[in-house]
Amino acid sequence: MSTNNKLDKSFGPVGSSAGVFMFTIGLIAIFFSIILGLILVLVGAFMGFTSTSTVVDYDKKRIKLSNNLFGIFKTGQWFNIEPTMKIGIKKSNRAWRAYSRSNRTLDITIKDYRIILYDSNDKQIMPIKKTGTLESAKMELELLSNKMGLCLV
């Protein structure tokens, strides 16, 4: 059994919405200019749909942090989960800033909790899952530690 945990958009919320807009304009522009339309569709699909996720395979005790190019093609490398590894919770504050043509800033702050995989020396390896509240992160942490047989930090 394996699960796919979606983490973040690669270009942030502003870049992602701009990519979806370019993708839509590219679909319309295909009727007028095929080359320009295809370029806009490809660039917009890359910006709008590329994201990161973590795939956890509980049966084979392995994990993969993957970049989902165009939202379809998954890239990444599998890591075997060792019994000396640990998992823990870390609060994440991400801020995205965009500037308009009139030099006004748009700040978007995303606050969440992430379940992180640590090695035996308590060094972060990769995030496993993202949750919105501390209570749900604690529940997921207990569930993941029981499924994978890992200690808590």
C-alpha positions as CSV (number, residue, x, y, z in Angstrom):
1,M,0.0,0.0,0.0
2,S,1.3,3.4,-0.9
3,T,0.1,7.0,-0.4
4,N,0.8,10.2,-2.3
5,N,1.0,13.3,-0.1
6,K,0.8,16.6,-2.0
7,L,3.1,19.3,-0.5
8,D,3.5,22.5,-2.5
9,K,3.2,24.2,-5.9
10,S,6.7,24.7,-7.3
11,F,6.1,28.3,-8.3
12,G,4.0,29.4,-5.4
13,P,0.4,30.5,-5.5
14,V,1.0,33.6,-7.6
15,G,3.2,31.7,-10.2
16,S,0.7,28.9,-10.3
17,S,-2.3,31.1,-11.0
18,A,-0.2,33.0,-13.6
19,G,0.7,29.7,-15.2
20,V,-3.0,28.6,-15.4
21,F,-3.8,32.0,-16.9
22,M,-1.1,31.5,-19.6
23,F,-2.3,28.0,-20.3
24,T,-5.8,29.2,-20.9
25,I,-4.7,32.1,-23.1
26,G,-2.5,29.6,-25.0
27,L,-5.5,27.4,-25.7
28,I,-7.3,30.3,-27.2
29,A,-4.2,31.5,-29.1
30,I,-3.8,28.2,-30.8
31,F,-6.7,29.1,-33.1
32,F,-4.8,32.3,-34.3
33,S,-1.2,31.2,-34.2
34,I,-0.3,27.6,-33.6
35,I,3.4,28.2,-32.6
36,L,2.6,31.0,-30.2
37,G,-0.3,29.1,-28.8
38,L,1.8,25.9,-28.2
39,I,4.5,27.9,-26.5
40,L,2.0,29.6,-24.1
41,V,0.3,26.2,-23.4
42,L,3.6,24.5,-22.6
43,V,5.0,27.3,-20.4
44,G,1.7,27.8,-18.7
45,A,1.2,24.1,-18.0
46,F,4.7,23.9,-16.6
47,M,4.2,26.9,-14.3
48,G,0.6,26.2,-13.4
49,F,0.6,22.5,-12.7
50,T,4.2,21.6,-11.5
51,S,4.2,20.6,-7.8
52,T,6.0,18.6,-5.2
53,S,4.7,15.5,-3.4
54,T,5.9,12.6,-1.3
55,V,5.1,9.0,-2.1
56,V,5.3,6.6,0.9
57,D,5.3,2.8,0.2
58,Y,4.5,1.1,3.5
59,D,4.9,-2.5,2.2
60,K,8.5,-2.0,0.9
61,K,9.4,0.5,3.6
62,R,10.6,3.2,1.2
63,I,9.8,6.9,0.5
64,K,10.2,9.2,-2.5
65,L,10.2,13.0,-2.7
66,S,9.0,13.8,-6.2
67,N,8.6,16.8,-8.5
68,N,5.5,16.4,-10.6
69,L,6.4,18.1,-13.9
70,F,3.4,19.4,-15.7
71,G,1.4,17.7,-12.9
72,I,1.8,14.4,-14.6
73,F,5.5,13.2,-14.8
74,K,6.9,12.2,-11.4
75,T,10.6,12.5,-10.9
76,G,12.6,11.6,-7.8
77,Q,14.5,8.8,-6.1
78,W,13.4,6.2,-3.7
79,F,15.0,6.1,-0.2
80,N,14.8,3.0,2.0
81,I,13.4,3.7,5.5
82,E,15.9,2.4,8.1
83,P,14.9,1.5,11.7
84,T,17.3,4.2,13.0
85,M,15.3,7.0,11.3
86,K,12.8,9.1,13.2
87,I,9.9,11.3,12.4
88,G,8.7,14.6,13.9
89,I,6.6,17.7,13.5
90,K,7.9,21.1,12.4
91,K,5.9,24.3,12.0
92,S,6.3,25.8,8.5
93,N,5.9,29.5,7.6
94,R,6.2,30.2,3.9
95,A,5.9,33.6,2.5
96,W,5.4,34.4,-1.2
97,R,5.9,37.9,-2.5
98,A,4.9,39.3,-5.9
99,Y,5.2,42.8,-7.4
100,S,2.7,44.5,-9.6
101,R,3.7,46.9,-12.4
102,S,2.9,49.8,-10.1
103,N,5.4,48.5,-7.5
104,R,2.8,47.3,-5.1
105,T,3.6,44.1,-3.2
106,L,1.3,41.1,-2.7
107,D,2.4,39.0,0.2
108,I,0.9,35.6,0.7
109,T,1.8,33.7,3.9
110,I,1.1,30.0,4.3
111,K,1.3,28.5,7.8
112,D,1.1,24.8,8.2
113,Y,2.6,21.8,10.1
114,R,4.8,19.3,8.3
115,I,5.8,15.8,9.3
116,I,9.5,15.5,8.7
117,L,11.7,12.4,8.3
118,Y,15.0,12.6,10.2
119,D,18.1,10.4,10.1
120,S,19.7,8.9,13.2
121,N,21.6,12.1,13.9
122,D,18.4,14.2,13.9
123,K,19.2,15.8,10.5
124,Q,16.2,16.5,8.3
125,I,15.9,14.3,5.2
126,M,12.6,15.3,3.7
127,P,9.0,16.3,4.5
128,I,6.5,13.5,4.5
129,K,3.1,15.2,4.9
130,K,1.6,18.6,5.3
131,T,-1.4,19.4,7.6
132,G,-3.2,22.5,8.6
133,T,-3.4,22.1,12.4
134,L,-1.2,20.8,15.2
135,E,-3.8,18.3,16.4
136,S,-4.1,16.7,12.9
137,A,-0.3,16.7,12.6
138,K,0.0,14.8,15.9
139,M,-2.7,12.3,14.8
140,E,-0.9,11.7,11.5
141,L,2.5,11.5,13.2
142,E,1.2,8.6,15.5
143,L,-0.4,6.9,12.5
144,L,2.8,7.1,10.3
145,S,5.1,6.1,13.2
146,N,3.0,2.9,13.7
147,K,2.8,2.1,10.0
148,M,6.5,2.6,9.3
149,G,7.8,1.4,12.7
150,L,9.8,4.6,13.4
151,C,10.5,6.5,16.7
152,L,9.4,10.0,17.4
153,V,11.8,12.9,17.7
